[in-house]
C-alpha cells in the first residue's frame, strides 16, 4: 500500500488533550484550533468555540483527502 495512505491512517498525535484528532486548544485565542496534515504539509482549518465543531471541520477535510487517494489509486473502481 502506498506510504501516504499508511500515513493517512497512522498520523495520530500522542499528546492530544482535546480528545479529538486534529484539534488543539489555543490558550492565547481561547478557542479550539483545527489542523490537518496532508503529505507532510500542515494546513490550519480555523478556530472554533467548541471542540466538536473543530473536529467536524477536520473530519470533512480528512474525508476529502481519503476520497482523493481512493480515486488516485483506483480503489473506487472494482
N, C-alpha and C positions, 0 to 999 in steps of 0.2 A: 504494500500500500504506500502511496506517495507520502513523503515526510510531512508535508504541510497539512495533510489530512490527519495524520497521527498527532501532530501538534495541536490541531483544532480541538481534539478531544482530551488532550492531557495538559493543556495550559491552564492549570489551576493555581491560584495564589495560596501559599501556605499560611500567610498571616492575615487572612481576610477577617475583619472584625464586624463587617456589616451583616454577614450571614448570606450574602448574595454574591455570586461571581460577577466580576466587572464593576463592582460598586464599592466605593470607599467614602468615608466621611471626611469632608474638608472643614476643619475647625475654623479656619480663617473666614470662610464664607457661611459657615453654619448650615451647610447643605450637603447632600449626597452627590458625589461626582460619579459619573459613569464613563468608563473607558472600555475600548475593545482593541484587541491585538489581531492583526491580520498580516501574516508573512513578516513577522518581526517589526511591523510598524504599529505603533500605538496611536489610536485616534480617540480624542476626547469627544464624548457624545452629549455632554451637557451637565447641568446641575439641577437637582430635584429636591423638593422638601421631604419626600417620602422615599425610603429605600426601595420599596416595591415598585414605585413608578420608575426609578432609575433602572432597576433590574428589567422591567418590561421593555425599556428602550434598548438595553443591552441584548436582550433575547431577540428582539426584532432584527437587529443588525447581525447577530450570530446566525440566525436562520437564513438571511440573505447570503451570507458568506458560504454556508453549507450548500445551499442550492446552487451557487456558482461552481463549487467544487464538484458536486454530483454531475452537473452538466459537463464540466470540463473533462472529467474522466469517464464520461458515458455510463455512469451508474444509473441514470434515469431511463436509459434505452435498453430494454431487455430483448 
